[in-house]
Amino acid sequence: MMNEKDGEFLVKFARDVIERFVKNEIIETSSNYPKKLDEKGGVFVTLEENGELRGCIGLPYPEKPIIEAVKEAAISATHDPRFPPLSIDELNKITIEVSVLTEPEKINFKTPEELLSKIIPNKDGLILKNGWNSGLFLPQVWKQIPSKKEFLENLCYKAGLSDPEAWKSSDIYKFQVQSFKEKGDEY
């Protein structure tokens, strides 16, 4: 569990990494950070510009120390393939959010109704896996898609599946996040 101080550090660290990367400067991770960030954890870094998504990339599984995962996700978010690469001119226009994920847990279900009953909107993020295809929505996506069925249908499309009902026969995992976001010029 991260506290506010840890979250503030992560957001400032992500901002520093992004600014250095975009300016082609050397990115260093000092040893002066909360030691709990050495624990392995999944993370996502989200960039917004004028309240609109500008990039969101992450590592959903706890395969790297959180500090390293944030560094990697922050760099990747600057060149999310859905958008042009982040420019130096945009650095003062973006807002950064860092989400630290719980380990994804597979949801066991026999019927679509049972699956829907096990999903909690605004709390659960979801990963859909179907063959080689997979897609992930952070819990924050519920703000745009509040219906459970629509959430899952859109997740199918994000996973590259043409059938919006493929969720009924896919593996679904859920996770929660602690998210920390810049607030104006503060953290």
C-alpha positions as CSV (number, residue, x, y, z in Angstrom):
1,M,0.0,0.0,0.0
2,M,1.4,3.4,-1.0
3,N,0.8,6.5,1.1
4,E,0.4,10.0,-0.1
5,K,4.1,10.8,0.2
6,D,5.0,7.7,-1.9
7,G,2.4,8.8,-4.5
8,E,3.8,12.3,-4.6
9,F,7.3,10.9,-5.1
10,L,6.1,8.6,-7.9
11,V,4.4,11.5,-9.8
12,K,7.4,13.8,-9.5
13,F,9.7,11.0,-10.5
14,A,7.5,10.2,-13.6
15,R,7.5,13.9,-14.5
16,D,11.3,14.1,-14.2
17,V,11.8,11.0,-16.3
18,I,9.4,12.2,-19.0
19,E,11.0,15.7,-19.2
20,R,14.5,14.3,-19.4
21,F,13.5,11.7,-22.0
22,V,11.7,14.2,-24.2
23,K,14.7,16.6,-24.0
24,N,17.1,13.8,-24.7
25,E,18.8,14.1,-21.4
26,I,20.3,11.4,-19.3
27,I,17.8,9.7,-17.0
28,E,19.1,8.7,-13.6
29,T,17.4,7.0,-10.8
30,S,19.0,8.3,-7.6
31,S,19.1,5.9,-4.6
32,N,17.1,8.5,-2.6
33,Y,13.6,7.1,-2.9
34,P,11.2,5.2,-0.6
35,K,12.5,1.7,-0.3
36,K,9.0,0.2,-0.7
37,L,9.4,1.2,-4.4
38,D,11.9,-1.7,-4.6
39,E,8.9,-4.1,-4.3
40,K,7.7,-5.5,-7.5
41,G,4.4,-4.1,-8.8
42,G,2.4,-3.3,-11.8
43,V,2.1,0.3,-12.8
44,F,0.6,2.6,-15.4
45,V,1.5,6.1,-16.3
46,T,-1.2,8.2,-17.9
47,L,-0.7,11.5,-19.6
48,E,-3.6,14.0,-20.1
49,E,-3.6,17.2,-22.1
50,N,-6.5,19.6,-21.5
51,G,-8.4,16.7,-19.8
52,E,-8.0,14.4,-22.8
53,L,-6.0,11.2,-22.9
54,R,-2.5,11.9,-24.4
55,G,-0.9,8.6,-23.6
56,C,-1.3,5.6,-21.2
57,I,1.2,2.8,-21.0
58,G,2.1,0.4,-18.2
59,L,3.2,-2.9,-17.0
60,P,0.2,-4.8,-15.5
61,Y,2.1,-7.5,-13.7
62,P,4.5,-7.3,-10.8
63,E,7.6,-8.3,-12.8
64,K,9.9,-5.3,-11.9
65,P,10.5,-3.1,-8.9
66,I,7.9,-0.3,-8.9
67,I,10.5,2.4,-9.3
68,E,11.8,0.7,-12.5
69,A,8.3,0.0,-13.8
70,V,7.3,3.7,-13.4
71,K,10.5,4.8,-15.3
72,E,9.7,2.4,-18.1
73,A,6.0,3.2,-18.3
74,A,6.7,7.0,-18.2
75,I,9.1,6.8,-21.1
76,S,6.7,4.5,-23.1
77,A,3.7,6.9,-22.4
78,T,5.6,9.7,-24.3
79,H,5.3,7.6,-27.5
80,D,2.0,5.8,-27.0
81,P,1.3,4.4,-30.5
82,R,-2.2,6.0,-30.5
83,F,-0.7,9.5,-30.5
84,P,2.2,11.4,-32.0
85,P,5.3,11.4,-29.8
86,L,5.2,13.9,-26.9
87,S,7.0,17.2,-27.8
88,I,9.0,19.5,-25.6
89,D,6.2,22.2,-26.2
90,E,3.7,19.9,-24.6
91,L,5.6,19.3,-21.3
92,N,3.9,22.2,-19.5
93,K,0.5,21.2,-20.9
94,I,0.3,17.6,-19.7
95,T,-0.9,16.2,-16.4
96,I,0.6,13.0,-15.1
97,E,-1.1,10.2,-13.2
98,V,0.6,7.1,-11.8
99,S,-1.5,4.1,-11.0
100,V,0.0,1.3,-8.9
101,L,-1.9,-2.0,-9.5
102,T,-2.7,-4.9,-7.3
103,E,-1.8,-8.2,-8.8
104,P,-4.5,-9.2,-11.3
105,E,-6.7,-12.1,-10.2
106,K,-8.6,-14.4,-12.6
107,I,-12.4,-14.2,-12.3
108,N,-13.9,-17.6,-12.4
109,F,-17.4,-17.7,-13.9
110,K,-19.7,-20.1,-15.6
111,T,-22.2,-17.6,-17.1
112,P,-22.0,-14.0,-18.3
113,E,-24.3,-13.0,-15.5
114,E,-22.0,-14.5,-12.9
115,L,-19.1,-12.6,-14.4
116,L,-21.0,-9.3,-14.4
117,S,-22.0,-9.9,-10.7
118,K,-18.3,-10.2,-9.8
119,I,-17.2,-6.9,-11.4
120,I,-17.4,-3.7,-9.3
121,P,-17.5,-0.5,-11.5
122,N,-15.2,2.4,-10.5
123,K,-13.1,-0.1,-8.4
124,D,-12.1,-2.9,-10.7
125,G,-9.8,-2.6,-13.6
126,L,-10.0,-5.5,-16.1
127,I,-7.8,-7.5,-18.3
128,L,-9.3,-9.6,-21.1
129,K,-7.4,-12.5,-22.7
130,N,-8.6,-14.4,-25.7
131,G,-6.0,-16.5,-27.5
132,W,-3.1,-14.1,-28.4
133,N,-5.3,-11.1,-27.9
134,S,-5.5,-9.1,-24.7
135,G,-6.7,-5.7,-23.6
136,L,-6.7,-3.8,-20.3
137,F,-8.8,-1.0,-18.9
138,L,-7.8,0.8,-15.7
139,P,-10.7,1.5,-13.2
140,Q,-10.6,5.1,-14.3
141,V,-12.2,4.1,-17.7
142,W,-15.5,3.5,-15.8
143,K,-15.9,7.3,-15.9
144,Q,-16.3,7.1,-19.7
145,I,-18.0,3.6,-19.9
146,P,-20.2,3.1,-16.8
147,S,-22.1,0.0,-18.1
148,K,-20.5,-3.3,-17.3
149,K,-21.5,-4.9,-20.7
150,E,-20.3,-1.9,-22.6
151,F,-17.1,-1.8,-20.6
152,L,-16.5,-5.5,-21.5
153,E,-17.5,-5.0,-25.2
154,N,-15.1,-2.1,-25.5
155,L,-12.4,-4.1,-23.9
156,C,-13.0,-6.7,-26.6
157,Y,-12.3,-4.1,-29.3
158,K,-9.3,-2.8,-27.4
159,A,-8.0,-6.4,-27.4
160,G,-8.4,-6.5,-31.2
161,L,-11.4,-8.8,-31.2
162,S,-14.1,-8.1,-33.8
163,D,-16.8,-9.8,-31.7
164,P,-18.0,-7.5,-28.9
165,E,-19.4,-10.5,-27.1
166,A,-16.1,-12.4,-27.0
167,W,-15.8,-11.5,-23.3
168,K,-18.3,-14.2,-22.6
169,S,-15.7,-16.8,-23.6
170,S,-12.5,-15.0,-22.6
171,D,-10.4,-15.1,-19.5
172,I,-11.1,-12.0,-17.4
173,Y,-8.8,-10.8,-14.7
174,K,-9.5,-8.0,-12.2
175,F,-7.3,-5.7,-10.2
176,Q,-7.5,-2.4,-8.3
177,V,-5.3,0.6,-8.3
178,Q,-4.0,3.4,-6.1
179,S,-3.7,6.4,-8.3
180,F,-1.8,9.6,-7.8
181,K,-2.2,12.6,-10.0
182,E,-0.6,16.0,-10.4
183,K,-2.8,18.8,-9.3
184,G,-1.9,22.0,-11.1
185,D,1.7,23.0,-10.4
186,E,1.8,20.9,-7.2
187,Y,2.1,17.2,-7.4
